[in-house]
Amino acid sequence: MRRLIANDFANAFNSGADVFLTPTILSEAVPYSEFIKVDNRTRSSQNDIFTQAVNMAGLPAVSIPAALSNQGLPIGLQFIGRAFCDQQLLTVAKWFEKQVQFPVIQLQELMDDCSAVLENEKLASVSLKQ
């Protein structure tokens, strides 16, 4: 199976393409609270459809956030490169990143938000037990 997938990619690259662009997953990123509701095997089979073939073919790929959804969650695009052409792939991905100018996530703000969510969950848990 892996050989057939790798051969399909090789044929596609031999047709003149240097890099392929696909969605990373079928939808926007899901909040962590939603992500943990479904077991990882189910979540992977649903969302990793675009990344599985690349992994099975042993090709380099990189996912770049391209936009934010209406809910403010990232939407990613996956760049797929030829075997052993990692530098070319990373050059294209870096160029794309500069063009899109996706906002940088401020980790301290993210950590503060996570702390607030955890504190609220503790309070809700305590009030439910009483």
KALIN-V646096 format. One record per backbone hydrogen bond with DSSP energy under -1.0 kcal/mol. NH is the residue of the N-H (numbers start at 1). CO is the residue of the C=O. Records with the same first field share a line. If there is no record, write none. Layout:
NH = CO, CO
//
This chain:
5 = 1
6 = 2
7 = 3
8 = 4
9 = 5
10 = 6
11 = 7
12 = 8
13 = 9
14 = 10
16 = 13
20 = 80
22 = 78
24 = 76
29 = 74
34 = 31
35 = 31
36 = 32
37 = 34
43 = 39
44 = 40
45 = 41
46 = 42
47 = 43
48 = 44
52 = 48
55 = 51
56 = 52
57 = 53
59 = 54
62 = 79
64 = 77
66 = 75
67 = 75
69 = 73
72 = 69
75 = 67
77 = 64
78 = 22
79 = 62
80 = 20
81 = 60
85 = 82
89 = 85
90 = 86
91 = 87
92 = 88
93 = 89
94 = 90
95 = 91
96 = 92
97 = 93
98 = 94
99 = 95
100 = 96
101 = 97
110 = 106
111 = 107
112 = 108
113 = 109
114 = 110
115 = 111
116 = 112
117 = 113
118 = 114
119 = 115
120 = 116
121 = 117
122 = 118
123 = 119
124 = 120
125 = 121
126 = 122
127 = 123
128 = 124
129 = 125
130 = 126
//
